[in-house]
């Protein structure tokens, strides 16, 4: 068990204990102080989860629970991943800040439900817009700024998105020096137990690729 798991377990155990204390105190007509303690506990740990950008269930978003002992992920439909491609063919996983003004999880939900069912011209139009946004974010990072602009006034104190995505583009070397030339949508499937033993046990399939036509 990791240190983060122990902290999350302690946070939940403390929350459950304080709730039990509040219920007991209410039954005896002396719930004021336990209620104040409960509020302080929830507010304090929620701030800790937000400032640290770490998953601290039940005070932040949590990973999906799965059936034991086996569960295939991404079988129908597959798990979707966006990849930006440079001129040399190297793939770059997309940073969640690079698709602003969209929230990454909302964008991927739309792509799962609608994108692959669009006619080819509409798919290419949507992909062209996304590729443009990725190159804007790439250029911003190359200039020494963050790939996104939302929350720039509050910095680390800004409210996080519902899902705590990792920051993949943190320095200019995280992206190519030249613009991205293509966008790929990849489907991934895996078995939870097999991938827990070996992180490379993932089946990947290219579902869509957008590459602008070169100028005549």
C-alpha positions in Angstrom: 0.0 0.0 0.0 1.4 3.4 -1.0 1.8 6.4 1.3 -1.1 8.1 -0.6 -3.3 5.1 0.1 -2.5 5.3 3.8 -3.3 9.1 3.8 -6.6 8.5 2.0 -7.5 5.7 4.4 -6.7 7.9 7.4 -8.8 10.7 5.9 -11.8 8.4 5.5 -11.4 6.8 8.9 -11.2 10.2 10.5 -14.3 11.3 8.6 -16.2 8.2 9.6 -15.1 8.6 13.2 -16.1 12.3 13.4 -19.5 11.5 11.8 -20.1 8.9 14.5 -19.1 11.4 17.1 -21.6 13.9 15.8 -24.4 11.4 15.8 -23.6 10.3 19.3 -23.4 14.0 20.5 -26.7 14.8 18.8 -28.3 12.0 20.7 -27.1 13.6 23.9 -27.9 17.1 22.8 -24.3 18.4 22.7 -23.5 18.3 19.0 -22.1 21.8 18.5 -18.4 21.1 18.9 -18.4 17.8 17.0 -20.2 19.6 14.1 -17.5 22.3 14.1 -14.8 19.6 14.1 -16.5 17.8 11.2 -16.7 21.0 9.1 -13.0 21.8 9.9 -12.0 18.2 8.9 -13.8 18.3 5.6 -12.7 21.8 4.6 -9.1 21.2 5.6 -8.7 17.9 3.8 -10.6 19.1 0.7 -8.1 22.1 0.5 -5.3 19.6 0.9 -6.5 17.5 -2.0 -7.0 20.6 -4.1 -3.6 22.2 -3.4 -1.7 19.0 -3.7 -3.6 17.9 -6.8 -3.7 14.3 -5.4 -6.7 11.9 -5.3 -7.9 11.8 -1.7 -11.3 10.0 -1.8 -13.9 10.8 -0.5 -12.7 14.5 -0.5 -11.8 14.5 -4.2 -12.5 12.6 -7.4 -12.0 8.8 -7.2 -11.0 6.0 -9.5 -13.7 3.8 -10.9 -14.2 0.7 -8.8 -14.2 -2.6 -10.7 -15.5 -6.1 -10.3 -13.1 -8.7 -8.8 -11.2 -10.8 -9.6 -11.1 -9.9 -13.4 -12.4 -7.1 -15.5 -11.6 -6.2 -19.1 -11.3 -2.5 -19.6 -12.2 -0.7 -22.8 -13.8 -3.7 -24.6 -17.0 -2.0 -25.8 -16.3 0.8 -26.4 -12.5 1.0 -26.1 -10.8 3.4 -23.8 -10.0 6.5 -26.0 -6.7 8.3 -26.1 -5.8 11.5 -28.1 -2.3 11.6 -29.5 -0.6 14.5 -31.3 2.0 13.6 -33.9 5.1 15.5 -34.9 6.8 15.6 -38.3 9.0 12.7 -37.5 6.1 10.5 -36.6 6.6 10.6 -32.8 3.4 10.5 -30.7 2.7 12.8 -27.8 -0.2 12.1 -25.3 -2.3 15.2 -25.1 -2.1 17.4 -21.9 -5.6 18.2 -20.5 -4.8 21.9 -20.5 -4.0 21.9 -24.3 -7.7 21.4 -25.3 -9.1 24.5 -23.7 -11.7 25.8 -23.6 -13.0 22.2 -23.2 -12.7 20.1 -20.0 -10.7 17.0 -21.2 -13.2 14.5 -19.7 -16.1 16.2 -21.4 -14.3 16.3 -24.7 -13.5 12.6 -24.6 -17.1 11.8 -23.6 -18.3 13.7 -26.7 -15.8 11.8 -28.9 -16.9 8.5 -27.5 -20.6 9.2 -28.1 -20.5 11.2 -31.3 -17.2 11.8 -33.0 -16.8 8.4 -34.7 -20.4 8.6 -35.9 -20.0 11.9 -37.8 -19.6 12.0 -41.5 -15.9 12.2 -42.7 -16.0 15.9 -43.5 -17.4 16.8 -40.0 -14.9 14.5 -38.3 -12.0 16.2 -40.1 -13.4 19.6 -39.3 -13.5 18.8 -35.6 -10.0 17.2 -35.7 -8.6 20.3 -37.5 -9.9 22.5 -34.7 -8.4 20.3 -32.0 -5.1 20.1 -33.9 -5.0 23.9 -34.1 -5.6 24.2 -30.3 -2.8 21.7 -29.6 -0.4 23.7 -31.7 -1.4 26.9 -29.9 -0.7 25.2 -26.6 2.6 23.8 -28.0 3.7 27.3 -29.0 2.7 28.7 -25.6 4.8 26.1 -23.8 7.8 26.7 -26.1 7.6 30.4 -25.2 7.9 29.5 -21.5 4.3 29.7 -20.5 1.8 27.1 -19.4 0.0 25.2 -22.2 -3.3 26.5 -20.9 -4.6 29.9 -19.7 -7.6 28.9 -17.5 -6.9 29.6 -13.8 -3.8 31.7 -14.5 -4.9 34.4 -12.1 -5.2 32.0 -9.1 -2.5 29.6 -10.1 -2.3 26.6 -7.8 -5.2 27.9 -5.8 -7.7 27.5 -8.7 -10.4 24.9 -8.4 -9.4 21.7 -10.2 -11.5 19.9 -12.7 -13.7 17.0 -11.5 -11.1 14.5 -12.7 -7.5 15.2 -11.6 -5.6 14.7 -14.8 -1.7 14.5 -14.8 0.2 17.5 -16.3 2.0 15.9 -19.2 3.4 19.1 -20.8 5.5 20.8 -18.1 8.5 22.2 -20.0 9.4 23.1 -23.6 11.1 19.7 -24.1 7.7 18.0 -23.4 6.6 19.0 -27.0 8.4 19.2 -30.3 10.1 22.3 -31.5 8.1 22.2 -34.7 4.2 22.1 -35.0 2.2 18.9 -34.7 1.3 17.6 -38.1 -1.4 15.0 -37.3 -4.0 14.0 -34.7 -4.7 10.4 -33.8 -7.5 8.8 -31.8 -6.5 5.5 -30.3 -8.6 2.8 -28.7 -7.1 0.8 -25.9 -8.2 -2.4 -24.1 -6.6 -4.3 -21.2 -7.2 -6.8 -18.4 -6.8 -5.2 -15.0 -4.8 -8.0 -13.4 -2.5 -8.5 -16.3 -1.7 -4.8 -16.6 -1.2 -4.6 -12.8 1.6 -7.2 -13.3 3.0 -5.7 -16.5 2.1 -2.2 -17.5 2.9 -2.9 -21.2 0.0 -5.4 -21.5 -2.3 -3.1 -23.4 -3.9 -3.7 -26.8 -3.9 -0.5 -28.9 -5.9 0.1 -32.1 -5.9 3.2 -34.3 -9.5 4.4 -34.7 -9.0 7.6 -36.6 -6.2 9.8 -37.9 -6.3 13.4 -39.2 -3.5 14.8 -41.3 -4.1 18.0 -43.1 -3.6 17.9 -46.8 -0.3 19.6 -47.7 -0.6 22.8 -49.7 -0.4 22.4 -53.5 
